[in-house]
């Protein structure tokens, strides 16, 4: 990603551009989290597919970890906390997911999926992910606290399938899982094109933890970009064939520590600094 910028994005607010757009065609939105890539890395590594999407819209830096020394409490720059902040548009003092255990989410702060289904009950939704918590805990599928919210499609839980994806010390199995997640997303977009969907890719974070700032980590970012390219090609095909109006957001959940690039969870600038790519052409001054 060679383009640079700065600012703060609220995913929930921007996704609602889905309903406000004046363009013709059926409206679709896809939200992608790629795990653990600090802004300086995505700006340095060659990511031609992210660049292509950004060229149609925008690339901006963003941040996680709460408002430092502000009203909302500082929070660990870790995955689960950031996922729920992105899905609900709130900081941890409201959504109540403080760590990766995800013990007691406050479902009074609705995710974008529940908000969408409330407005458009016939609209189709989907989740594509290596693990099930994204669907069962964050979105809260089938829980009384979420009004028994149901997704129309999901492809997840591959980390539990050690027959198809035998675990290896090198962590290559997670790349194979991400490949499957991307394949599922491409097939579903081409076939049924849900109105609102969420895709999650994990391999980059695993390589960051294992190798830190390294050729292995940068190679994982390049592989992620190739997967994004497959998704973007499927979206472009839908736009060409059916005249659909697609909105895509790609972001990360945290940065990495300054010293080694292996860790995260603290409040240093690099751990807090994230980014977002979108094909949305019109953004407001706040971003």
N, C-alpha and C positions, 0 to 999 in steps of 0.2 A: 504494500500500500504506500504509494509515493506521495499521496495528497495529504496535506496537513490542515488542521483547523482546531478550534476550541469551542467549548460551550457545554451546556447541560441538556440532555434529552429526558423527557418523561415519556416512556414507551406507551403507557396507557393513553395519555392525551393524544399522542401522535397517531396511534392506531385508530382513534376515532375519526381521523381524516377519512377513513374508509367510508363512513356514512355521510361525510360532508362534501365529498368530491362532486364536482359538477360534470365530470367527464362521462361519456356514454359507456354503456356496457355493464355487465354484471360485475359487482365489486368483490374483490378477494384480497385477503391479507395473510401474509406469512411472516412469522416472527422466529428468528433463528438465534440461539445462543451457542457460541463456540467458546469452549472453556479455557480460562486462564491465560489470555494473551494480552500483555500490556500494550499500551498505545504505541510506545516507541518501537516495539517489535513488528507490529502490523504495518507501521509506516516504513520500516526498513526492509522487510522481506518482500520478495517479488510475489504479488498477489493480483495477477491480471484480471481475474474474474471479479474480485471485490472492486478493483479500479474501474472496471466497465460499468458496474452497477452505480458506483459513486459518480461516475461521469454523467449518468442520466439524472442524478439527484444530488446527494451530498455525502460527504464524510465529515464527521465532527468528533472531537474528543468529548468525553463525559467523565463522571466520577461515581464511585460507590463508597460505602463506609459511613453513611449518615452525614449530617452536617457537622463538620469538625468545629468543636467549641460553640455549636449553635443550639437551636431549640431542640431538634431531634437528636437523640443520643448517638455518640460515636459507636459504631458496631464493627465487628470483625469483617474484614474483607475476604469473605469466604463464600462458597457457591450458594448454599441454600438461602442465606440471608439475601444475597443479591437477586437470586431468581424471584423470590417473593416480592421484593421491592419493584422489580420490573413488571411482574404480572399484576400487581395491585396498584402501582403508582404511589406507594406510601413507603415511608421509612419503617425500620424495625419497631419503633415505639408504638406503631399501630398494628402492623401485621403479625408481630410476636413470634417470628421465626428467628431465633438468636444463634443457631448453630446448625450443623448438618444432621443433628438428630431429629429436627422438625417435630418437636414434641407436641406443642399446642398452638397451631396456627389460629389466628383470630379471623375467622371466616366472616365476621361482620364487615371486613374490608374486602369487597368482592374482587375476584380476578377479572381480567378482560373477558374470559370465557363465560363467566356467569353474567356479566353485564351484557354481553352480546346475545346470549340465549334468552335473557329476559326481554330484550327488544325484538329479537328475531328468532322465535322458537323453532321455526322451520329451517333456519340456516344451518348448514353443515359445518362441523368442527372436527379437528383431528390433532393428535399428538404423535410425534415420532421421536423416540428416545431410547437410549441404551438401558435405562433403569425405570422402574415403575413409579417411583415417588413423585416424579413430575406430574403424573396423572392422578395418582391416588391420594397424595398428601397436599401438594400445592393447589392443583385445580380442585381436589376434593371430590372426585367423581363418586356419585352414589351415596354421599354422606348426608344425613339429615341437616347438618349445619350449612350445607350448600344448596338446600332445597332439592336434594337427590339429583343434582346436576349430572347429566349424561353426555359424554362425548359420542359423536357419531362414528368415529374411527380411531383406533390407536394401534401403534406398532411399537412395543417396548418390552422391557424385561430381558433383553438379550444377555446381560451380564450373568443371569442365572442359568443360561443354557450353555453348560460346559461341554456338551456333546458337539454341538455345532461350532462353538467358539471355545475350544480348550485353552485355559489360561496358561500363559508362559511368562517367565521371569522378565523377558525383554519388553513385555507390554504390547506386543504386536497384535494380540487378540483384540485389543480395544480399537485399533485401526480397522480390523475386519468388521467389528460391530458397527463402527461409524459408517463404513461402506454399506452395510446392510440397511442402516437407518436412512442413509441418503437414497438408496435404491427404493426403499418403501415410499419415501416422500415423492420421488420422481414418478413412480408408477401411479400413486394416488392423485397427484396433480394432473397427470395426463388423462387419467380415467374419469375422476369425479370432481376434482378441483374444489375442495372444501372452501367455504367462505372465510373461515378463520382457522389457522393451524399454527402449531408450535413445533419446531425441530431443535433437537439438542445434540451437539457433537462433543465428545469428551477427550479424544486422544491427545489433543494439544496439551491439556493440563497434566496428563500422565507423563508425557515427555518432559514437561517443565519440571515436575517434581523429581524425576529420575536424573535429568541431565542439566537442569538450569539453562542459562543462556549458552547455547551450544548449537553445533550443526544439526544434532538430532531434533532439537526443539524447533529450529527454523524449518527443517524438512517437514515436520508435522504440520506447521502452519501452511506450507505450500500444498500439502495433501488436502488439508481442509479447504483451501481455495479451489482446488480441483473439484471437490464435492459440491461446493457452492456453485461452481460453473455448471454442473449437471442440473442443479435445481433451477438456475437462472435460464438455462436453455429450455427446460420444460415450461417455465412460465412464459417465455417469449413465444413458444409454440402455441400455447393456449391463447395468448393475446392475438396472434396472427390468425388462428383458425376460428376463434369464437368472438373476437373483439372484446375480451374481458378487460377490466380495469384492475390491475394488480398493484398492490402495495407491499413492499418487502422491507423488513428491518433486520439487520444483522448486527449483533453486539456481543460483548463478552461480559463475564461476571466479576472479574477482578484482575488486577495486575500481578506483579511478582516483586519479590524483595530486590533492593538495589544491589546487594553484595554478590549474590550467587544466582538469582533468578529461580531458585528452587522453591522458596517458601512464599507464603502470603498470609494474610490474616490481620496484619497491623495497620497502622495509619500513615505510613510513609507515603510520599507523593506517588511513587511508582506503583505501590500496591493499590492506591485509590484511583489512579488514572486509567480510565477505560475509553471506549470509542463506540461509534455507531456508524454504519453504512446504510443508506436508504435510497430508493429510487424516487422518493417524494421530491418533487421539484420546488414546491412553495413551502418555505418554513418561515416562522415568525421571528421577531427580533430576540425573543427569549432564548432561543436555541443558539 
